Amino acid sequence: MPKEVYLSGLFPQEISELLGYEKRWRADQIYSWIVKARPDFSSMSNLPACEREDLRLRFGDLRSSRIASELEDPDGSLKLQIRLRDGSAVECVLLEDIEGRKTACLSSQVGCPMGCTFCRTSQLGFLRDLGPDEIMEQFYFLKEKRGFVSNVVFMGMGEPMLNLPAVRKAIALLSDPKGIGMSLRKITISTSGVVPGILDLAASGPKVRLAVSLTVADPELRSAMMPVNRRWNLAVLKEALLAYQEATGERITVEAVIIGNKNAGKEHAKILADWVRPLKAQVNIIPWNQVPGTDNTAPSAAQISAFVDTLEAQDITVVKRMSRGRGVMGACGQLGDTLKLGNPST
C-alpha cells in the first residue's frame, strides 16, 4: 500500500521532523535532490547507501505518482498523464513559446467541479483535491523531461481556488530560495471566478499573478456557459477583483475563450469591454479548442480578428493567445480527454 506522506511535498524542516533526524543537514541533502527532480532515492549519491535503503524501506518510492503516458506535439508541447497513488490520474503540460520560455501548466484537482460547458475536464466531473506532493510531482516530471522550467500556471485540471491550501504549499515550495527559487511573478493562478478564493488570496497571499476565466460578460450567457456565475455573479466577481487590485496593486489577466456560435460577436466584445474597463487588466483572447460532446463551434479567423479589433477600439489591452498543444489534446480546455474518473486503469 502506498504511504500517505511523501517527501516531494515537504520542506527540509518537515523532512527532518518526519524522519527524526537530529542533524538537519541530512534533510537538506534530501531536499536538494528532490528539487533537482531526481526520480528515486538511489540517485541521492551523497547519502550513505544504508540511508538510501532505509528511505526506500520506509517510503517505497520517492514520489507518490508515476508517468502513465506522454505525448509530444509537433509544436514542442509535452503532455503527461500522471497516475496517482489511488489509481486516478491527472494531466499536466509543458508549453514552450517562440522565445524559448517553458511554462508548466499544472493541475490542482482530479477532474473539476465547475461544469464549464466548453471544457473537457468539466465533463469528467470531480473526484478529489490533489495534495502538495501530487502537484509538485507534476512539476518535477516536466522538469525531468525538459530541463529548466521558467514559469508555472495553475490552469490545468481543476479549480485552484477550491484547493488553495495545497496550491499555496506548492507555490511556497516553487518559490523557496533554498529550493527551486522561482519568482512569484512567474507563477499564475487561474480561477473561473471563485470569489472567496480571490479575497483570501488578496488578504493572505502569496502575491502571484491572477488570471480570471471570464469568457463572456453577458450575465445570462455566462450563467449558461459557466455555472460559477450563478453563485458569484459578475457584479460580485468584479467587486472582488477591485478589492484584489486595491490590496495588491497588481494587474489582472482576464481570459476570454471565444466560441464561434456562442460569444464571438461584436456585441459580446462591447459588453466585455464595458465590464473590464474599471479594472487594471489585460484581456487574453483564446480561440476555443475543440473537445467532443458539445455543440460548440470553433471561431473563424475573421470572428477573432473582429473581436480583437472591437476591444482595441474600446481602449482595452488585448493579447491573442496561440493555442499550443492541440495535437495532443493539451491546449486550454482539452485536458482529461482520455481519463475516466472513478474507474482508474492500472
C-alpha positions in Angstrom: 0.0 0.0 0.0 1.3 3.5 -0.8 2.2 5.7 2.1 0.1 8.9 2.7 3.1 11.1 3.3 5.6 11.7 0.5 8.8 13.8 0.7 8.2 15.6 -2.6 5.7 18.0 -0.8 7.8 18.8 2.2 10.3 21.5 3.2 13.7 20.4 4.9 12.4 21.1 8.4 9.4 18.9 7.7 11.5 16.1 6.3 13.8 16.3 9.3 10.9 16.1 11.7 9.3 13.2 9.8 12.4 11.2 9.7 13.6 12.1 13.2 16.9 13.4 12.0 19.0 15.1 14.7 21.3 16.5 12.0 19.2 18.9 9.9 21.8 18.9 7.1 20.8 15.4 6.2 17.3 16.6 5.5 18.8 19.5 3.5 20.6 16.9 1.3 17.4 15.0 0.6 15.6 18.2 -0.2 18.3 19.3 -2.6 17.9 16.1 -4.6 14.1 16.4 -4.7 14.2 19.9 -6.2 16.7 18.7 -8.8 13.9 16.4 -9.9 15.8 13.2 -9.2 13.3 10.3 -9.6 14.3 7.9 -6.7 16.3 7.5 -3.5 19.1 5.6 -5.2 20.1 8.7 -7.2 20.9 10.6 -3.9 24.6 9.9 -4.2 25.8 11.9 -1.3 23.7 9.9 1.2 25.2 6.7 2.6 23.9 3.6 1.0 22.3 2.4 4.2 20.4 5.7 4.5 19.1 5.4 1.0 18.0 1.8 1.7 16.3 3.0 4.9 14.4 5.6 2.9 13.3 3.0 0.3 12.0 0.7 3.0 10.1 3.4 4.8 8.6 5.1 1.8 8.8 2.6 -1.0 9.1 5.3 -3.7 10.3 8.9 -3.5 7.3 10.1 -5.4 3.6 9.2 -4.9 2.8 9.2 -8.6 4.2 8.0 -11.9 4.1 8.9 -15.6 1.4 6.7 -17.2 1.9 8.1 -20.7 3.5 11.0 -22.5 2.6 12.7 -25.8 4.7 15.3 -27.7 3.0 17.8 -30.1 4.8 18.9 -33.2 4.8 22.4 -31.8 7.0 21.2 -29.0 4.4 20.9 -26.3 4.6 17.9 -23.9 1.6 16.4 -22.2 2.0 13.9 -19.4 -0.7 11.7 -17.9 0.2 11.1 -14.2 -1.1 8.1 -12.4 -1.7 8.9 -8.7 -1.4 6.8 -5.6 -5.1 5.8 -5.6 -5.1 4.8 -9.3 -6.8 8.0 -10.5 -5.0 10.3 -12.9 -4.4 13.9 -13.9 -2.6 15.6 -16.8 -0.1 18.3 -17.0 1.5 20.1 -19.9 4.9 21.8 -20.7 4.4 24.6 -23.2 7.4 26.3 -24.9 6.9 29.6 -26.7 8.8 31.0 -29.7 11.2 32.8 -27.3 12.1 29.6 -25.5 10.2 30.2 -22.3 9.0 26.9 -20.8 5.7 27.1 -18.9 4.4 24.2 -16.7 0.6 24.0 -16.7 -0.2 22.1 -13.5 -3.5 20.5 -12.3 -4.8 21.1 -8.8 -7.7 18.6 -8.7 -8.7 15.3 -10.2 -11.4 16.4 -12.6 -13.2 19.6 -12.0 -16.5 20.5 -10.2 -17.1 23.8 -12.1 -19.2 22.5 -15.0 -18.0 24.9 -17.7 -19.6 23.9 -21.0 -16.6 24.5 -23.2 -14.1 22.5 -21.1 -13.3 18.8 -21.4 -12.1 18.5 -17.8 -15.5 19.6 -16.5 -17.2 16.8 -18.5 -15.3 14.4 -16.3 -16.9 15.6 -13.0 -14.9 15.8 -9.8 -13.1 13.2 -7.8 -10.8 14.9 -5.2 -8.3 17.5 -4.5 -4.6 17.0 -5.1 -2.1 17.1 -2.3 1.0 19.4 -2.4 3.2 16.4 -3.2 1.0 15.4 -6.2 1.1 19.0 -7.5 4.8 19.3 -7.1 5.5 15.9 -8.7 3.8 17.2 -11.9 6.4 20.0 -12.0 9.3 17.6 -11.3 8.2 15.2 -14.0 8.1 18.0 -16.5 11.5 19.3 -15.3 13.0 15.9 -15.6 11.8 15.6 -19.2 12.5 19.1 -20.4 15.0 20.7 -18.1 14.7 24.3 -16.7 11.1 25.5 -16.3 10.7 29.3 -16.3 7.0 29.7 -15.5 4.2 27.9 -13.7 0.4 28.3 -14.4 -2.3 26.6 -12.3 -4.5 26.3 -15.4 -4.6 22.5 -15.7 -7.4 20.2 -14.4 -9.5 21.6 -11.5 -10.3 24.9 -9.9 -7.2 26.1 -7.9 -9.2 28.4 -5.6 -11.1 25.3 -4.2 -7.8 23.7 -3.2 -6.0 26.8 -2.1 -4.1 25.3 0.9 -2.4 22.7 -1.3 -1.8 25.2 -4.1 -0.3 27.6 -1.5 2.1 24.9 -0.2 3.1 24.1 -3.8 3.8 27.8 -4.5 5.8 28.1 -1.3 8.0 25.2 -2.5 8.3 26.5 -6.0 9.4 29.9 -4.7 11.7 28.7 -1.9 15.0 30.5 -2.3 16.8 27.4 -1.0 15.0 25.1 -3.4 13.6 25.9 -6.9 13.7 29.6 -6.3 11.1 30.6 -8.8 9.9 34.2 -8.7 6.3 34.7 -7.6 5.9 36.9 -10.6 6.5 33.8 -12.8 3.6 31.9 -11.2 -0.1 32.4 -12.1 -3.3 31.1 -10.6 -6.3 31.0 -12.9 -9.8 30.9 -11.5 -13.2 30.6 -13.0 -14.4 33.2 -10.6 -14.4 31.7 -7.1 -14.8 34.9 -5.1 -13.9 33.6 -1.6 -10.6 32.3 -3.0 -9.8 35.7 -4.7 -10.5 37.5 -1.5 -8.4 35.0 0.5 -5.5 35.4 -1.9 -5.8 39.2 -1.7 -5.7 39.1 2.1 -3.1 36.4 2.7 -1.1 36.0 -0.5 1.0 34.7 -2.0 1.5 37.7 -4.3 1.4 35.7 -7.6 -0.3 36.7 -10.8 -4.1 36.3 -11.0 -6.0 35.2 -14.1 -9.8 35.1 -14.3 -11.6 32.9 -16.9 -14.4 35.3 -17.6 -15.2 34.2 -21.2 -18.3 36.3 -21.5 -19.7 39.3 -19.6 -23.4 38.8 -20.5 -25.0 37.6 -17.3 -27.4 35.1 -18.7 -25.0 33.6 -21.2 -22.2 33.3 -18.6 -24.5 31.5 -16.2 -25.4 29.1 -19.0 -21.8 28.5 -20.0 -20.2 28.8 -16.6 -22.3 27.7 -13.6 -20.0 29.5 -11.2 -21.8 32.7 -12.3 -25.0 31.5 -10.6 -23.2 31.5 -7.2 -20.9 34.5 -7.6 -22.3 36.7 -10.3 -20.5 39.3 -12.5 -21.1 42.2 -10.1 -19.8 40.2 -7.1 -16.8 39.0 -9.1 -15.9 42.5 -10.2 -16.1 43.8 -6.6 -13.7 41.0 -5.5 -11.3 41.8 -8.3 -11.3 45.5 -7.5 -10.6 44.6 -3.8 -7.8 42.3 -5.0 -6.2 45.1 -7.0 -6.6 47.6 -4.1 -4.8 45.1 -1.9 -2.0 44.1 -4.3 -1.7 46.8 -6.9 -1.3 44.0 -9.5 -2.8 43.9 -13.0 -5.2 41.0 -13.6 -5.4 38.9 -16.7 -9.0 38.4 -17.9 -9.3 35.3 -20.1 -12.0 35.1 -22.8 -12.5 31.7 -24.6 -14.2 32.6 -27.9 -16.7 30.1 -29.2 -17.9 30.7 -32.8 -21.6 30.1 -32.1 -21.8 31.4 -28.6 -19.8 34.6 -27.7 -17.9 35.6 -30.8 -20.0 38.6 -31.9 -19.0 42.2 -31.7 -21.8 42.8 -29.3 -20.2 40.3 -26.9 -16.9 42.2 -27.3 -18.5 45.5 -26.4 -20.2 44.1 -23.3 -16.8 42.5 -22.3 -15.0 45.8 -22.8 -17.6 47.7 -20.6 -17.1 45.1 -17.8 -13.3 45.1 -17.9 -12.8 48.8 -18.2 -12.9 49.7 -14.4 -10.1 47.1 -13.8 -6.4 47.3 -14.4 -6.5 44.3 -16.7 -5.2 42.7 -19.8 -7.7 40.6 -21.9 -6.3 37.3 -23.3 -8.3 36.1 -26.3 -8.3 32.3 -26.5 -9.9 30.6 -29.6 -11.9 27.7 -28.3 -10.1 24.4 -28.6 -12.4 21.7 -29.8 -13.5 19.0 -27.4 -16.1 16.2 -28.0 -19.6 16.2 -26.6 -20.6 19.8 -27.1 -22.5 21.8 -29.7 -19.8 24.5 -29.6 -18.0 25.5 -32.8 -14.5 26.9 -33.3 -14.4 30.6 -34.1 -13.2 31.7 -37.5 -10.2 33.9 -38.1 -12.5 36.7 -39.1 -14.5 36.4 -35.9 -11.4 36.5 -33.8 -10.0 39.5 -35.7 -13.3 41.4 -35.4 -13.5 40.6 -31.7 -9.9 41.9 -31.0 -10.5 45.0 -33.1 -13.7 45.8 -31.2 -11.9 45.5 -27.9 -8.9 47.6 -29.0 -11.3 50.3 -30.3 -12.6 50.5 -26.7 -9.0 51.1 -25.4 -8.8 47.6 -23.9 -5.3 45.9 -23.8 -5.7 42.7 -25.7 -3.4 39.7 -26.3 -4.4 37.0 -28.7 -3.1 33.7 -27.4 -1.8 31.0 -29.7 -3.3 27.6 -28.9 -0.3 25.2 -28.3 -0.7 21.5 -27.6 -3.8 20.9 -29.7 -2.2 18.0 -31.4 -2.1 16.1 -28.1 -5.3 17.5 -26.6 -3.1 19.5 -24.3 -4.4 23.0 -25.1 -6.7 25.2 -22.9 -9.8 23.3 -22.0 -8.8 19.9 -23.5 -7.2 18.2 -20.6 -8.6 14.8 -19.5 -9.6 13.7 -22.9 -8.7 10.1 -22.2 -9.4 9.9 -18.5 -12.4 8.3 -16.7 -12.8 9.3 -13.1 -13.9 6.7 -10.6 -12.7 3.9 -12.9 -8.9 4.3 -13.0 -6.8 1.9 -15.0 -3.7 0.5 -13.7 
